[in-house]
């Protein structure tokens, strides 16, 4: 099916958001210079053909929106490279249009989702929430990170599910194909805010149940990474090595390509 025929008009405006934080966690900055997270702002590094965060749309191609946290930022530019000539790939950007925006948790995203969705006619949306929801903060729903397991999660599993249902309703209203990516694994004693090693599985169970109810495809990034964290992920860190982000880009690109041909 030609996606160009679905659209009478294709907007090439970039995503503008009310909040302009590139990353939502201080744990990004806590990584050492020798192990800089892959989700820091990527630069062409001498490769003129490497995509940039800004998207110059080809009207003949479908529009794909990536919504997610710093993990999706890490694989964002490699993903755009893999989908060149296949789709116009966007994600929320900061106001200067040069840096990617971290979508954060479900609580904050409910305040911004309408702005993210209103800037284009989307053919496919690949989305994830979870890594920020399950982190511990000083006050439930708040933004101040905590290293204490005694403090609450930003959104407890029940609240996460309620928020996710509202977000899914807005995503479905776009008419786009939807793909939910499960939250990637966490190793014990990761740097940054406290995140329990078992939390991703708990939150993913909540999310997958909701996706199944709505007939939404699931891209199981948790399973794709499980057992490979020493190879893919930075030590004691939720973020990924360059090789890990490249690997995730392969997994996500394959899922998107398949969905666009169905």
WONOR-V376423 format. One record per pair of residues at least 4 apart in sequence whose ideal C-beta (glycine too) atoms are under 6 Angstrom apart, sorted by the first residue. I is the first residue (numbers start at 1). J is the second residue. Records with the same first field share a line. If there is no record, write none. Layout:
I = J + J
This chain:
3 = 62 + 123
4 = 60
7 = 121
10 = 59
11 = 120
12 = 57
13 = 119
14 = 93 + 97
15 = 90 + 92 + 93 + 116 + 119
17 = 92 + 101 + 112 + 115
18 = 112 + 115
20 = 94 + 95
22 = 94 + 99
23 = 28 + 70 + 102
24 = 102 + 104 + 132
25 = 192
26 = 145
27 = 191 + 192
28 = 37
30 = 191 + 192
31 = 35 + 36 + 37
35 = 234
36 = 40
37 = 239
38 = 74 + 240 + 242 + 245
39 = 70 + 73 + 74 + 239
41 = 99
42 = 77
44 = 50
51 = 77 + 80 + 81
53 = 93 + 100
54 = 97
55 = 88 + 90
57 = 88
61 = 87 + 88
62 = 87 + 123 + 260
63 = 88 + 120 + 122 + 123
64 = 87 + 89 + 124
65 = 90 + 122 + 125
66 = 72 + 91 + 126
67 = 103 + 127
68 = 72 + 103 + 128
69 = 102 + 103 + 131 + 132
70 = 102
71 = 184
73 = 100
74 = 240 + 245
75 = 79 + 245 + 248 + 249
76 = 91 + 100
78 = 246 + 249
79 = 249 + 252 + 253
80 = 89
82 = 249 + 253
83 = 87 + 89 + 253
91 = 100
92 = 101 + 116
93 = 97 + 101
94 = 99 + 101
103 = 109
104 = 108 + 132
105 = 132 + 133 + 154 + 155
106 = 129 + 133 + 155 + 160 + 163 + 164
107 = 141 + 155
109 = 113
110 = 163
113 = 167 + 170
114 = 118
117 = 174
122 = 174 + 176
123 = 176
124 = 176 + 177 + 259
125 = 171 + 176 + 178
126 = 179
128 = 181
130 = 183 + 203
131 = 183
132 = 154
133 = 154 + 155 + 160
134 = 153 + 195 + 199 + 203
135 = 154 + 193 + 195
136 = 146 + 151 + 153 + 193 + 194
137 = 142 + 144 + 145 + 146 + 154
138 = 142 + 144 + 146 + 151
140 = 152
145 = 193
146 = 151 + 193
147 = 194
149 = 194
155 = 159 + 160
157 = 202 + 206
160 = 203 + 206
161 = 206
164 = 210
165 = 210
168 = 214
171 = 178
177 = 259
178 = 216
179 = 217 + 219
180 = 211 + 216 + 218
181 = 219 + 221
182 = 204 + 220 + 221 + 222
183 = 200 + 203 + 204
184 = 221 + 222 + 225
185 = 200 + 222 + 225 + 226
186 = 190 + 195 + 197 + 200 + 238
188 = 197
189 = 236
190 = 195 + 236 + 237 + 238
191 = 236 + 237
195 = 199
199 = 203
200 = 204 + 222
204 = 208 + 222
208 = 218
211 = 216 + 218
219 = 255
224 = 251
225 = 232
228 = 232
229 = 233
232 = 240 + 244 + 247
233 = 240 + 244
234 = 239 + 241
240 = 244 + 245
249 = 253
